Amino acid sequence: MPGCEGMTPRAHRLLARVRAAAEAGGETFAFMISGGCCGGTNPVLCRRSSIIEGFDLRLGEAGGIAVYAHPDHARYLAADRFVIDALDGVRSDTFSLEIPHGGRFVLRELPDEGA
């Protein structure tokens, strides 16, 4: 089934750092797959309250966090299987919550099951 199929161990480690820093505030998170403006086509870790219920489409889950995309962008991702990975270093043009923790989340497409 297409959509987000989880996250890599490296992404789990980065997410754990973000969660540890936010633990005292009781933050809940969501991933929004960016449409390409500021963050490229990458998962942006945001506060759960940033998601528009009934509008943004859920594409799966990674690390216990729901993954969403804008309906127009979700249409392009509909046939893809992917995981969320992480890279060391940051790009200064993103609003994603992991940036202060020295990394950034990225998408990794999985091969077709029939290939």
MDAnalysis code that builds the backbone (N, CA, C; Angstrom):
import MDAnalysis as mda
import numpy as np

u = mda.Universe.empty(345, n_residues=115, atom_resindex=np.repeat(np.arange(115), 3), trajectory=True)
u.add_TopologyAttr("name", ["N", "CA", "C"] * 115)
u.add_TopologyAttr("resid", np.arange(1, 116))
u.add_TopologyAttr("resname", ["MET", "PRO", "GLY", "CYS", "GLU", "GLY", "MET", "THR", "PRO", "ARG", "ALA", "HIS", "ARG", "LEU", "LEU", "ALA", "ARG", "VAL", "ARG", "ALA", "ALA", "ALA", "GLU", "ALA", "GLY", "GLY", "GLU", "THR", "PHE", "ALA", "PHE", "MET", "ILE", "SER", "GLY", "GLY", "CYS", "CYS", "GLY", "GLY", "THR", "ASN", "PRO", "VAL", "LEU", "CYS", "ARG", "ARG", "SER", "SER", "ILE", "ILE", "GLU", "GLY", "PHE", "ASP", "LEU", "ARG", "LEU", "GLY", "GLU", "ALA", "GLY", "GLY", "ILE", "ALA", "VAL", "TYR", "ALA", "HIS", "PRO", "ASP", "HIS", "ALA", "ARG", "TYR", "LEU", "ALA", "ALA", "ASP", "ARG", "PHE", "VAL", "ILE", "ASP", "ALA", "LEU", "ASP", "GLY", "VAL", "ARG", "SER", "ASP", "THR", "PHE", "SER", "LEU", "GLU", "ILE", "PRO", "HIS", "GLY", "GLY", "ARG", "PHE", "VAL", "LEU", "ARG", "GLU", "LEU", "PRO", "ASP", "GLU", "GLY", "ALA"])
u.atoms.positions = np.array([
    [0.850, -1.187, 0.000],
    [0.000, 0.000, 0.000],
    [0.893, 1.247, 0.000],
    [0.621, 2.188, -0.870],
    [1.427, 3.420, -0.922],
    [1.281, 4.253, 0.347],
    [2.262, 5.094, 0.568],
    [2.233, 6.005, 1.703],
    [3.459, 5.840, 2.567],
    [3.430, 6.475, 3.701],
    [4.564, 6.435, 4.621],
    [4.578, 5.102, 5.355],
    [5.727, 4.439, 5.324],
    [5.859, 3.126, 5.943],
    [6.801, 3.134, 7.140],
    [6.962, 4.294, 7.761],
    [7.764, 4.345, 8.974],
    [8.968, 5.258, 8.850],
    [9.983, 4.969, 9.664],
    [11.188, 5.796, 9.652],
    [12.415, 4.938, 9.918],
    [13.542, 5.467, 9.511],
    [14.815, 4.778, 9.688],
    [15.303, 4.938, 11.131],
    [16.254, 4.098, 11.551],
    [16.830, 4.264, 12.891],
    [17.436, 5.657, 13.105],
    [18.062, 6.200, 12.086],
    [18.654, 7.544, 12.199],
    [17.565, 8.589, 12.462],
    [16.416, 8.455, 11.790],
    [15.303, 9.382, 12.018],
    [14.729, 9.202, 13.421],
    [14.659, 7.955, 13.900],
    [14.185, 7.713, 15.271],
    [15.073, 8.418, 16.291],
    [16.385, 8.380, 16.073],
    [17.301, 9.036, 17.016],
    [17.092, 10.549, 17.036],
    [16.926, 11.160, 15.851],
    [16.687, 12.605, 15.791],
    [15.353, 12.949, 16.448],
    [14.329, 12.169, 16.163],
    [13.021, 12.405, 16.773],
    [13.101, 12.287, 18.297],
    [13.881, 11.348, 18.798],
    [14.036, 11.198, 20.252],
    [14.648, 12.450, 20.871],
    [15.598, 13.079, 20.176],
    [16.192, 14.323, 20.699],
    [15.153, 15.439, 20.751],
    [14.327, 15.534, 19.713],
    [13.280, 16.571, 19.687],
    [12.267, 16.314, 20.799],
    [11.843, 15.066, 20.924],
    [10.861, 14.729, 21.967],
    [11.410, 15.011, 23.360],
    [12.666, 14.677, 23.604],
    [13.266, 14.910, 24.924],
    [13.278, 16.396, 25.259],
    [13.567, 17.223, 24.285],
    [13.606, 18.670, 24.515],
    [12.211, 19.243, 24.732],
    [11.193, 18.627, 24.137],
    [9.827, 19.155, 24.215],
    [9.011, 18.498, 25.317],
    [9.566, 17.478, 25.953],
    [8.818, 16.681, 26.919],
    [8.148, 17.514, 28.006],
    [8.845, 18.484, 28.536],
    [8.290, 19.297, 29.624],
    [7.067, 20.088, 29.177],
    [7.009, 20.439, 27.903],
    [5.886, 21.224, 27.398],
    [4.705, 20.395, 26.948],
    [4.839, 19.065, 26.974],
    [3.740, 18.202, 26.567],
    [3.377, 18.338, 25.097],
    [4.348, 18.672, 24.259],
    [4.092, 18.863, 22.827],
    [3.633, 17.569, 22.160],
    [2.721, 17.690, 21.224],
    [2.392, 16.600, 20.316],
    [2.755, 17.072, 18.919],
    [3.186, 16.126, 18.075],
    [3.741, 16.480, 16.778],
    [2.993, 15.819, 15.634],
    [3.249, 16.324, 14.438],
    [2.809, 15.718, 13.187],
    [3.879, 16.016, 12.151],
    [3.954, 15.169, 11.137],
    [4.789, 15.455, 9.977],
    [3.887, 15.961, 8.862],
    [4.288, 17.047, 8.225],
    [3.606, 17.545, 7.032],
    [4.611, 17.444, 5.892],
    [4.247, 16.735, 4.836],
    [5.131, 16.655, 3.677],
    [4.984, 17.968, 2.932],
    [6.064, 18.711, 2.914],
    [6.068, 20.041, 2.311],
    [5.833, 19.947, 0.812],
    [5.167, 20.936, 0.282],
    [4.909, 21.002, -1.152],
    [6.043, 21.591, -1.952],
    [7.163, 21.898, -1.332],
    [8.318, 22.342, -2.085],
    [8.709, 23.787, -1.901],
    [7.974, 24.583, -1.161],
    [8.296, 25.998, -0.999],
    [9.575, 26.177, -0.204],
    [9.480, 26.274, 1.086],
    [10.653, 26.545, 1.932],
    [11.451, 25.300, 2.261],
    [10.808, 24.172, 2.413],
    [11.508, 22.976, 2.850],
    [11.763, 21.968, 1.760],
    [11.526, 22.326, 0.500],
    [11.617, 21.314, -0.539],
    [10.500, 20.310, -0.313],
    [10.579, 19.171, -0.962],
    [9.583, 18.132, -0.722],
    [10.126, 17.233, 0.374],
    [10.042, 17.696, 1.576],
    [10.557, 16.982, 2.735],
    [9.537, 17.015, 3.856],
    [9.662, 16.075, 4.791],
    [8.767, 16.101, 5.940],
    [9.138, 17.234, 6.890],
    [8.168, 18.034, 7.217],
    [8.350, 19.124, 8.173],
    [7.713, 18.670, 9.483],
    [8.511, 18.612, 10.537],
    [7.978, 18.257, 11.847],
    [7.362, 19.508, 12.452],
    [6.065, 19.425, 12.765],
    [5.357, 20.603, 13.278],
    [4.529, 20.209, 14.495],
    [3.978, 21.191, 15.133],
    [3.050, 20.929, 16.231],
    [1.765, 20.356, 15.638],
    [1.203, 19.405, 16.330],
    [-0.011, 18.730, 15.856],
    [-1.121, 19.733, 15.569],
    [-1.156, 20.819, 16.287],
    [-2.202, 21.832, 16.099],
    [-2.088, 22.540, 14.748],
    [-0.980, 22.353, 14.027],
    [-0.807, 22.978, 12.712],
    [-1.573, 22.255, 11.613],
    [-2.002, 21.041, 11.872],
    [-2.690, 20.232, 10.869],
    [-4.162, 20.627, 10.832],
    [-4.693, 20.772, 9.633],
    [-6.106, 21.122, 9.461],
    [-6.889, 19.825, 9.283],
    [-7.544, 19.383, 10.349],
    [-8.331, 18.154, 10.297],
    [-9.417, 18.265, 9.236],
    [-9.579, 17.201, 8.473],
    [-10.596, 17.185, 7.438],
    [-10.147, 17.813, 6.135],
    [-8.957, 18.398, 6.113],
    [-8.436, 18.994, 4.881],
    [-7.136, 18.307, 4.482],
    [-6.124, 18.372, 5.352],
    [-4.862, 17.697, 5.067],
    [-5.106, 16.191, 5.078],
    [-4.444, 15.480, 4.167],
    [-4.658, 14.042, 4.041],
    [-3.572, 13.259, 4.763],
    [-3.993, 12.271, 5.516],
    [-3.050, 11.426, 6.254],
    [-2.474, 10.371, 5.315],
    [-1.138, 10.269, 5.307],
    [-0.441, 9.337, 4.423],
    [0.169, 8.154, 5.163],
    [0.004, 8.111, 6.456],
    [0.581, 7.028, 7.236],
    [1.100, 7.538, 8.558],
    [2.075, 6.794, 9.097],
    [2.622, 7.122, 10.407],
    [4.108, 6.778, 10.438],
    [4.857, 7.559, 11.196],
    [6.289, 7.305, 11.370],
    [6.667, 7.635, 12.808],
    [7.217, 6.667, 13.503],
    [7.630, 6.907, 14.882],
    [6.485, 7.290, 15.797],
    [5.290, 6.788, 15.507],
    [4.126, 7.127, 16.315],
    [3.537, 8.492, 16.014],
    [3.995, 9.111, 14.925],
    [3.535, 10.448, 14.542],
    [2.844, 10.363, 13.186],
    [1.644, 10.913, 13.088],
    [0.912, 10.907, 11.827],
    [1.635, 11.755, 10.782],
    [1.559, 11.298, 9.528],
    [2.191, 11.982, 8.398],
    [1.084, 12.472, 7.470],
    [1.101, 13.771, 7.154],
    [0.063, 14.401, 6.344],
    [0.663, 15.119, 5.138],
    [-0.206, 15.420, 4.176],
    [0.158, 16.282, 3.050],
    [-1.084, 17.056, 2.625],
    [-0.855, 18.216, 2.034],
    [-1.934, 18.993, 1.425],
    [-2.556, 18.121, 0.338],
    [-3.870, 18.179, 0.134],
    [-4.514, 17.322, -0.859],
    [-3.884, 17.387, -2.254],
    [-3.505, 18.563, -2.711],
    [-2.894, 18.672, -4.041],
    [-1.558, 17.941, -4.098],
    [-0.784, 18.015, -3.034],
    [0.518, 17.346, -3.005],
    [0.360, 15.848, -2.754],
    [-0.620, 15.472, -1.963],
    [-0.859, 14.060, -1.664],
    [-1.161, 13.282, -2.937],
    [-1.768, 13.928, -3.895],
    [-2.085, 13.289, -5.177],
    [-0.806, 12.790, -5.861],
    [0.283, 13.561, -5.756],
    [1.547, 13.169, -6.373],
    [2.258, 12.071, -5.584],
    [1.977, 11.991, -4.309],
    [2.610, 10.983, -3.455],
    [1.804, 9.690, -3.384],
    [0.617, 9.688, -3.960],
    [-0.324, 8.586, -3.790],
    [0.224, 7.234, -4.240],
    [1.076, 7.206, -5.229],
    [1.592, 5.936, -5.738],
    [2.924, 5.547, -5.113],
    [3.481, 6.397, -4.279],
    [4.810, 6.155, -3.721],
    [4.756, 5.479, -2.357],
    [5.768, 4.663, -2.097],
    [6.019, 4.108, -0.766],
    [7.292, 4.776, -0.285],
    [7.278, 5.282, 0.937],
    [8.456, 5.990, 1.418],
    [8.609, 5.841, 2.924],
    [9.808, 6.155, 3.391],
    [10.100, 6.225, 4.822],
    [10.684, 7.599, 5.100],
    [10.649, 7.977, 6.352],
    [11.288, 9.222, 6.769],
    [12.670, 8.872, 7.308],
    [13.667, 9.550, 6.791],
    [15.057, 9.372, 7.195],
    [15.527, 10.699, 7.775],
    [16.763, 10.753, 8.237],
    [17.330, 11.994, 8.770],
    [18.750, 12.153, 8.259],
    [19.157, 13.396, 8.092],
    [20.519, 13.748, 7.701],
    [21.102, 14.667, 8.759],
    [22.411, 14.569, 8.945],
    [23.093, 15.514, 9.827],
    [23.186, 16.857, 9.130],
    [23.236, 17.916, 9.920],
    [23.318, 19.262, 9.351],
    [21.935, 19.801, 9.068],
    [21.883, 21.077, 8.808],
    [20.589, 21.726, 8.606],
    [20.622, 22.607, 7.373],
    [19.437, 22.914, 6.908],
    [19.253, 23.927, 5.875],
    [18.569, 25.092, 6.556],
    [19.000, 26.268, 6.274],
    [18.471, 27.434, 6.986],
    [17.086, 27.857, 6.517],
    [16.547, 27.213, 5.493],
    [15.277, 27.666, 4.928],
    [14.094, 26.779, 5.324],
    [14.116, 26.224, 6.507],
    [13.002, 25.388, 6.913],
    [12.513, 25.778, 8.307],
    [11.256, 25.467, 8.553],
    [10.634, 25.775, 9.837],
    [10.467, 24.522, 10.690],
    [11.006, 23.406, 10.238],
    [10.819, 22.134, 10.909],
    [11.442, 22.142, 12.308],
    [10.768, 21.506, 13.260],
    [11.153, 21.574, 14.671],
    [12.449, 20.842, 15.022],
    [12.961, 19.994, 14.135],
    [14.209, 19.291, 14.445],
    [15.454, 20.121, 14.160],
    [15.328, 21.208, 13.446],
    [16.479, 22.011, 13.020],
    [17.384, 22.427, 14.183],
    [16.866, 22.888, 15.314],
    [17.759, 23.261, 16.421],
    [18.540, 22.077, 17.012],
    [18.191, 20.859, 16.597],
    [18.821, 19.661, 17.140],
    [19.882, 19.081, 16.203],
    [20.279, 19.847, 15.182],
    [21.415, 19.473, 14.349],
    [21.155, 18.513, 13.213],
    [19.914, 18.320, 12.853],
    [19.600, 17.419, 11.744],
    [18.357, 17.875, 11.028],
    [17.996, 17.110, 10.002],
    [16.753, 17.401, 9.287],
    [16.178, 16.105, 8.744],
    [14.878, 16.064, 8.660],
    [14.185, 14.894, 8.136],
    [14.090, 14.993, 6.618],
    [14.176, 13.836, 5.957],
    [14.055, 13.750, 4.502],
    [13.219, 12.526, 4.154],
    [12.700, 12.504, 2.936],
    [11.967, 11.339, 2.439],
    [12.910, 10.422, 1.686],
    [12.695, 9.125, 1.837],
    [13.416, 8.121, 1.058],
    [12.368, 7.230, 0.405],
    [12.360, 7.236, -0.916],
    [11.410, 6.394, -1.638],
    [11.839, 4.940, -1.527],
    [10.869, 4.066, -1.332],
    [11.128, 2.634, -1.284],
    [10.897, 2.048, -2.671],
    [11.620, 1.000, -3.026],
    [11.414, 0.390, -4.344],
    [10.031, -0.244, -4.432],
    [9.543, -0.353, -5.657],
    [8.266, -1.029, -5.879],
    [8.373, -2.460, -5.379],
    [7.316, -2.944, -4.763],
    [7.334, -4.309, -4.240],
    [7.484, -5.337, -5.347],
    [6.991, -5.020, -6.535],
    [7.063, -5.951, -7.658],
    [8.374, -5.885, -8.415],
    [9.254, -4.932, -8.063],
    [10.506, -4.762, -8.820],
    [11.560, -5.762, -8.395],
])
